[in-house]
Amino acid sequence: MRNVGNRLTWAMCVLLLSAVFASAAYAQDRRVKVINETDFTVVEFYGSNAGTNQWEEDVLGSDVLYSGQSVIIDFDDGTGYCRFDFLARFDDGDEVQKQGIDVCETSVFRLTQ
């Protein structure tokens, strides 16, 4: 009977540790400073978690990101994902896509020419 109690205690500890580590992944900082180092204005910027197959809304909204400017974007969409795909659209019609950016590890993302 004592052996069953030890196993139950061990199982409870493992379950508790699993919950702690899972909640830590959700609590990670997903803010990224996006810096426009191009000569063009970013008119739209999208960041969608790698688990989706479509672009979410333009995170700049009605704002733009002029050459030399930066903006801090929080990519915490409530899913727990750390990998995001980025799409930047410029005022000259060009686009830049980068896939699989780890927003839990990346604090700065530079748009360059």
Secondary structure in CASP SS format (residue, H / E / C, confidence):
PFRMAT SS
TARGET T0000
AUTHOR 0000-0000-0000
METHOD secondary structure of the structure
MODEL  1
M C 1.00
R H 1.00
N H 1.00
V H 1.00
G H 1.00
N H 1.00
R H 1.00
L H 1.00
T H 1.00
W H 1.00
A H 1.00
M H 1.00
C H 1.00
V H 1.00
L H 1.00
L H 1.00
L H 1.00
S H 1.00
A H 1.00
V H 1.00
F H 1.00
A H 1.00
S H 1.00
A H 1.00
A H 1.00
Y H 1.00
A C 1.00
Q C 1.00
D C 1.00
R C 1.00
R E 1.00
V E 1.00
K E 1.00
V E 1.00
I E 1.00
N E 1.00
E C 1.00
T C 1.00
D C 1.00
F C 1.00
T C 1.00
V E 1.00
V E 1.00
E E 1.00
F E 1.00
Y E 1.00
G E 1.00
S E 1.00
N E 1.00
A C 1.00
G C 1.00
T C 1.00
N C 1.00
Q C 1.00
W C 1.00
E C 1.00
E C 1.00
D C 1.00
V C 1.00
L C 1.00
G C 1.00
S C 1.00
D C 1.00
V C 1.00
L E 1.00
Y C 1.00
S C 1.00
G C 1.00
Q C 1.00
S E 1.00
V E 1.00
I E 1.00
I E 1.00
D E 1.00
F C 1.00
D C 1.00
D C 1.00
G C 1.00
T C 1.00
G C 1.00
Y C 1.00
C C 1.00
R E 1.00
F E 1.00
D E 1.00
F E 1.00
L E 1.00
A E 1.00
R E 1.00
F E 1.00
D C 1.00
D C 1.00
G C 1.00
D C 1.00
E E 1.00
V E 1.00
Q E 1.00
K E 1.00
Q E 1.00
G E 1.00
I E 1.00
D E 1.00
V C 1.00
C C 1.00
E C 1.00
T C 1.00
S C 1.00
V E 1.00
F E 1.00
R E 1.00
L E 1.00
T C 1.00
Q C 1.00
END
